[in-house]
């Protein structure tokens, strides 16, 4: 199969929607100072993608990383660029305001804006959801999906008893005494997919009234100044979440969507699934119909967390998950060609680097002997 980038798939989805509906459907990326050059090259080199009137990118702000020990901006002379970070996807609203994009959209008759994370390949253009949002009259709408036990630690939407407005509550904002209730999926059955629909005029009015800055809760993320080196200086990154803006709009609403609208890739465990034979894209770059309950994948973070280490250990692509319920790897394993997993496949740590030969089967007892059939 052809190896595709996230942007290749996003462009394919937009081009499909343009052709199917015979509309312009502009696409704008919010790039960081690190991603702009490469992502714009992908857009310009795609012969089927053209866009003139609406900018193809806006540039996210940057802020200094905070030295966790001193509270001052961190210093990292080895690579000063690592002293800076983007302030989370909640920055999209200030960036939209400063870029003038909202005015440009209104000038071209565009009334509704759909915003999603680029790593969520399920968040394709949808006339059904666009129509539902338009008919709702709401200024702001968040797509939510049913939680599974694996989602119990994710953020959820709650209603403020004082204001009656909806709010996004992340687990980091939950009081320890309320943790049991907050993770109860019977009490809080939906989670935020971070697929957001916004009425452009309402958002512009809100931003005009606040000088372009929405009052969103600040999230503290603890990391290291070099995210690939855990021995570097510990830092705090201050971020905001775009879904939290739901609490700022009277009449904001949610809509329940099917699970295939939420297919994020946050870790190499997620990437493993997306590269496996359990993930199928049609020629229209859309998910094939089916029951998309993916196997749980748990790769040893010591050897697979970094993308370079991950690719090095799967030189021929990831094993088949067609017959697998789950796949767990403990220790340092490298995989040959045409390896297949079944049931609750498990590889235990051998203490030293190990290898799964070509064509082998992995099951609950590890690599099965040749005569296992």
C-alpha positions in Angstrom: 0.0 0.0 0.0 1.1 3.5 -0.7 2.5 5.3 2.4 0.6 8.5 2.9 1.0 11.5 5.1 -1.8 13.0 7.2 -1.9 15.9 4.9 -2.2 13.7 1.8 -5.4 12.1 3.3 -6.8 15.5 4.4 -6.3 16.9 0.9 -7.9 13.8 -0.6 -10.9 14.2 1.7 -11.3 17.9 0.7 -10.9 17.2 -3.0 -13.5 14.5 -2.8 -16.0 16.8 -1.0 -15.4 19.5 -3.6 -16.0 17.2 -6.5 -19.0 15.4 -4.9 -20.8 18.6 -3.9 -19.5 20.9 -6.7 -18.3 23.5 -4.2 -15.1 25.5 -3.5 -14.7 24.4 0.2 -11.5 26.2 1.2 -9.0 24.5 3.5 -6.8 26.5 5.9 -4.1 25.0 8.1 -3.1 26.5 11.4 0.7 26.0 11.2 3.3 26.5 13.8 6.7 28.0 13.0 8.0 24.5 12.8 5.4 23.0 10.4 4.7 25.8 7.9 7.4 25.2 5.3 6.8 21.4 5.0 3.0 21.5 5.1 2.7 24.3 2.5 5.1 22.3 0.2 2.7 19.4 0.4 -0.3 21.6 -0.6 1.6 23.3 -3.5 2.8 20.0 -4.9 -0.6 18.4 -5.0 -1.8 18.9 -8.6 -5.4 18.4 -7.8 -5.6 21.0 -5.0 -6.0 24.7 -5.9 -7.2 27.6 -3.8 -7.0 31.3 -4.5 -9.3 33.6 -2.5 -8.9 32.1 1.0 -5.5 31.8 2.6 -4.2 28.2 2.9 -2.5 28.8 6.2 -2.5 31.0 9.3 0.5 30.9 11.7 0.0 30.0 15.4 1.6 32.1 18.1 4.6 31.1 20.1 5.4 31.5 23.8 8.4 30.7 26.0 8.6 27.4 27.8 8.9 28.0 31.6 11.7 26.6 33.6 9.9 24.5 36.2 12.5 25.2 38.8 12.8 29.0 38.5 9.5 30.1 36.9 11.5 32.1 34.3 11.7 31.5 30.5 13.9 28.5 30.0 17.3 28.8 28.4 18.6 26.0 26.1 21.8 27.3 24.3 22.3 23.9 22.5 19.1 24.6 20.4 17.4 28.0 21.2 14.5 27.1 19.0 13.4 24.6 21.7 13.0 27.4 24.2 9.7 28.2 22.4 6.4 26.3 22.0 2.9 26.8 20.6 0.2 27.7 23.2 -2.2 24.8 22.5 -5.0 24.6 19.9 -7.1 27.1 21.9 -4.9 29.7 20.2 -6.8 29.1 17.0 -9.3 31.8 17.9 -6.7 34.5 18.5 -4.9 33.4 15.4 -8.1 33.6 13.3 -8.7 37.1 14.6 -5.3 38.5 14.0 -4.9 36.9 10.5 -8.1 38.6 9.2 -9.3 35.2 8.0 -12.8 35.6 9.6 -13.4 38.8 7.6 -12.2 37.1 4.5 -14.6 34.2 5.0 -17.5 36.5 5.5 -16.6 38.6 2.4 -16.7 35.3 0.4 -20.1 34.3 1.8 -18.8 31.6 4.1 -20.9 31.4 7.2 -19.7 28.3 9.0 -16.3 27.1 10.0 -15.3 23.5 10.8 -12.2 23.1 13.0 -10.5 19.8 13.8 -7.1 18.3 14.8 -5.1 17.3 11.7 -4.2 13.9 13.3 -7.9 13.0 13.5 -8.4 11.2 10.1 -12.1 10.7 10.9 -12.9 14.4 10.8 -13.7 14.6 7.1 -16.1 17.2 5.6 -19.7 16.3 6.2 -22.7 17.9 4.6 -25.0 16.1 7.1 -23.3 17.7 10.1 -23.0 21.1 8.4 -26.7 21.0 7.7 -27.5 20.0 11.3 -25.4 22.9 12.6 -27.0 25.4 10.2 -30.5 24.3 11.2 -29.7 24.3 14.9 -29.1 28.1 15.0 -26.4 27.5 17.6 -23.3 29.7 17.5 -20.9 26.8 18.5 -21.3 23.0 18.3 -19.0 20.3 19.5 -19.1 16.7 18.2 -19.2 14.2 21.0 -19.0 10.4 20.9 -19.9 7.5 23.3 -17.2 6.6 25.7 -15.7 3.1 25.9 -13.8 1.9 29.0 -10.6 3.1 27.3 -11.9 6.6 27.2 -12.8 7.0 30.9 -9.9 9.3 31.5 -10.8 11.7 28.7 -12.5 15.1 29.0 -16.2 15.4 28.9 -19.0 18.1 28.5 -20.9 19.2 31.6 -23.5 21.9 32.1 -22.8 24.7 34.5 -25.6 24.9 37.1 -25.2 28.6 37.6 -25.1 29.8 34.0 -26.8 26.9 32.2 -24.0 26.9 29.7 -22.1 23.8 28.5 -18.4 23.5 29.6 -15.5 21.2 28.7 -14.1 19.6 31.8 -10.7 17.9 31.5 -9.5 15.4 34.0 -6.8 17.8 35.2 -9.6 20.1 36.3 -11.4 17.5 38.4 -11.2 17.6 42.2 -9.7 14.3 43.6 -12.9 13.7 45.5 -14.9 13.8 42.2 -12.5 11.5 40.2 -14.7 8.4 40.6 -17.8 10.2 39.3 -15.9 11.9 36.5 -14.5 8.6 35.2 -18.0 6.9 35.5 -19.0 6.4 31.8 -22.6 5.7 32.9 -22.8 9.2 34.4 -20.6 10.9 31.7 -21.2 8.8 28.6 -19.8 11.2 26.0 -16.4 12.6 25.3 -15.2 15.6 23.3 -13.9 14.6 19.9 -12.4 18.1 19.4 -14.4 18.5 16.1 -15.8 22.0 16.4 -18.4 23.9 14.3 -18.5 27.6 14.6 -20.8 30.3 13.1 -18.2 32.8 11.7 -20.2 35.9 12.4 -20.8 35.0 16.0 -17.2 34.1 16.6 -16.1 37.4 15.0 -18.4 39.4 17.3 -17.2 37.5 20.3 -13.6 38.2 19.5 -14.2 41.8 18.6 -15.7 42.3 22.1 -12.6 40.7 23.8 -9.9 42.3 21.7 -9.2 39.0 20.0 -8.5 36.9 23.1 -11.1 34.5 24.5 -11.0 33.8 28.3 -10.2 30.1 28.2 -8.9 28.0 31.2 -5.1 27.6 31.2 -3.7 24.1 31.2 -0.2 23.4 32.6 1.7 20.7 30.8 4.9 19.4 32.4 7.6 18.3 29.9 11.3 18.6 29.2 12.8 21.4 27.1 13.9 18.8 24.5 10.9 16.4 24.2 13.1 13.7 22.8 15.5 13.8 25.7 14.1 13.2 29.2 17.4 14.3 30.8 17.0 17.9 29.7 15.6 20.8 31.8 12.1 20.2 33.1 9.7 22.9 31.8 6.0 24.0 32.0 4.1 24.7 28.9 1.0 26.8 29.2 -1.8 25.9 26.8 -5.5 26.3 26.2 -8.0 24.0 24.5 -10.3 25.1 21.7 -13.2 23.0 22.9 -13.3 25.0 26.1 -14.8 27.9 24.1 -18.1 26.2 24.3 -18.7 27.8 27.7 -18.4 31.3 26.2 -21.4 31.0 23.9 -25.1 31.2 24.9 -27.0 28.5 23.0 -23.9 26.4 22.3 -24.7 22.7 21.7 -23.3 19.2 21.1 -24.1 16.6 18.6 -23.5 12.9 19.0 -21.4 11.3 16.2 -20.3 7.8 15.4 -16.9 6.6 16.5 -15.3 6.8 13.0 -15.5 10.6 13.3 -12.8 10.2 16.0 -9.6 8.5 14.9 -6.8 10.5 16.4 -3.1 9.5 16.3 -1.5 10.8 19.5 1.0 8.0 20.1 2.9 5.3 18.2 0.3 2.9 19.5 -2.4 4.8 17.5 -0.1 5.0 14.5 0.4 1.2 14.6 -3.3 0.8 14.2 -3.6 3.3 11.4 -0.8 1.5 9.5 -2.3 -1.9 10.1 -4.8 -3.9 8.0 -7.6 -3.0 10.4 -7.7 0.5 9.1 -9.1 0.9 5.6 -9.5 3.9 3.4 -11.6 4.0 0.3 -10.5 5.7 -3.0 -12.3 8.7 -1.6 -10.0 8.8 1.4 -12.8 8.0 3.7 -13.2 5.2 6.2 -14.8 2.0 4.8 -18.1 1.1 6.3 -17.8 -1.3 9.2 -17.6 -1.8 12.9 -14.5 0.2 13.9 -13.6 -1.2 17.3 -9.9 -1.4 17.0 -7.7 -3.8 19.0 -5.9 -2.3 21.9 -2.2 -1.9 21.1 0.4 -1.4 23.9 4.0 -1.0 22.7 6.9 -0.7 25.2 7.5 3.0 25.3 11.2 2.5 26.0 11.7 1.2 22.4 8.7 2.4 20.4 7.6 5.8 21.7 9.9 7.8 19.4 8.9 7.6 15.7 12.5 6.9 14.5 12.8 3.9 17.0 9.3 2.8 15.9 10.1 2.7 12.2 13.4 1.0 12.8 11.7 -1.9 14.5 9.0 -2.3 11.7 11.2 -2.1 8.6 8.6 -4.0 6.5 5.5 -2.5 8.0 3.5 -3.4 11.0 2.1 -7.0 11.6 -1.4 -8.0 10.6 -4.1 -7.3 13.2 -6.9 -8.9 11.2 -7.4 -11.7 13.8 -6.2 -9.8 16.9 -8.1 -8.7 19.9 -5.1 -6.9 21.4 -1.4 -6.6 20.8 1.2 -6.0 23.6 4.9 -5.8 23.2 7.3 -5.8 26.2 10.9 -5.3 25.5 12.9 -4.6 22.3 11.5 -6.6 19.4 12.1 -6.1 15.6 9.7 -7.6 13.1 10.2 -9.3 9.8 7.8 -9.4 6.8 4.2 -10.8 6.8 4.0 -11.3 10.6 0.4 -11.9 11.8 -1.2 -11.4 15.3 -4.2 -13.3 16.6 -6.3 -13.3 19.8 -4.6 -11.4 22.7 -1.1 -11.4 21.1 1.7 -10.9 23.5 5.5 -10.6 23.3 7.4 -10.7 26.6 10.6 -8.9 27.4 13.6 -11.3 26.6 16.1 -9.0 28.3 18.0 -8.5 25.0 16.9 -7.3 21.6 14.8 -10.0 19.9 13.5 -10.7 16.4 10.2 -12.1 15.0 11.1 -13.9 11.7 9.2 -13.5 8.4 5.8 -15.1 8.2 5.5 -15.9 11.9 2.3 -15.9 14.0 2.1 -14.1 17.4 -0.5 -15.2 19.9 -1.1 -15.1 23.7 2.0 -17.3 24.2 4.3 -15.2 22.0 5.7 -16.4 18.7 4.0 -19.7 17.9 6.1 -22.7 17.0 6.1 -23.8 13.3 3.9 -26.8 14.1 1.3 -24.9 16.1 -1.4 -25.6 13.5 
